[in-house]
Amino acid sequence: MNILILNGSPRPHGGTKAMVDAFATAAEEVGHEVHLFNVASLSIAGCRACEWCHTKGDGRCAFRDDMDLIYDVWDEADMIVLASPVYYGSLTGQLHCALHRTYAPGIPERATKTALFLCSGSPDVYEASERIYHGFVQGYFGTEDCGIFAATTDEAKSEAMAERLRELARSL
Ligand SMILES: Cc1cc2nc3c(=O)[nH]c(=O)nc-3n(C[C@H](O)[C@H](O)[C@H](O)COP(=O)(O)O)c2cc1C
């Protein structure tokens, strides 16, 4: 299975990355191919709503930046994982930019599964991110929801969370 992970955290050693690494390592160990994009380290602008993708572009975005790296694998992904710290009660701006730019290709051709990883400073701050995930990602794509894994920073880096994410990877 091809697994596309969009990690919205700018921290290379933060809680979100710990969750991503636990999942990705286990997924590769059982034979899945993981395409991990740390979108906060890439140059990805927001959607400019020019609608070229839906008029002349035949699903291609008019603008060239690092989003091209994600477009290259978008329709090859069997599973899409969104991972993000909670910023102001929602996903990071960097992840939002990448998500909005998927407006061009739209529903990924092969994806049948999605999951959401969240990391936050406080507990119980996940409602808006969950709504985006269920409404505009898992619901829109029509994918099986493989779970929402939400944790505060320390919990995100814990062995208990790593094991839950390894179990997810092994279950795919
Ligand atoms: C700009 C910004 C906004 C944040 N907003 C929230 C928030 O609304 N709720 C919350 O619980 N934590 C908030 N935090 C804290 C982060 O979610 C927390 O530090 C998290 O562990 C970061 O994940 P990371 O370690 O993967 O970078 C915010 C942090 C930043 C930098």
The ligand as an ORCA input file, in Angstrom:
! r2SCAN-3c Opt
* xyz 0 1
  C       0.887     29.284     16.810
  C       0.551     28.241     17.823
  C      -0.781     28.062     18.169
  C      -1.136     27.082     19.104
  N      -2.450     26.909     19.418
  C      -2.798     25.941     20.291
  C      -4.171     25.724     20.600
  O      -5.061     26.376     20.107
  N      -4.470     24.730     21.496
  C      -3.506     23.972     22.078
  O      -3.841     23.094     22.885
  N      -2.191     24.146     21.781
  C      -1.827     25.107     20.905
  N      -0.490     25.289     20.587
  C       0.506     24.389     21.186
  C       0.889     23.249     20.237
  O      -0.266     22.588     19.733
  C       1.754     22.239     20.979
  O       2.958     22.869     21.378
  C       2.065     21.019     20.160
  O       2.777     20.102     20.937
  C       2.912     21.344     18.960
  O       3.117     20.171     18.215
  P       4.600     19.809     17.692
  O       5.398     19.471     18.900
  O       4.387     18.660     16.776
  O       5.105     21.021     16.972
  C      -0.123     26.257     19.685
  C       1.221     26.465     19.332
  C       1.553     27.440     18.407
  C       3.009     27.616     18.015
*
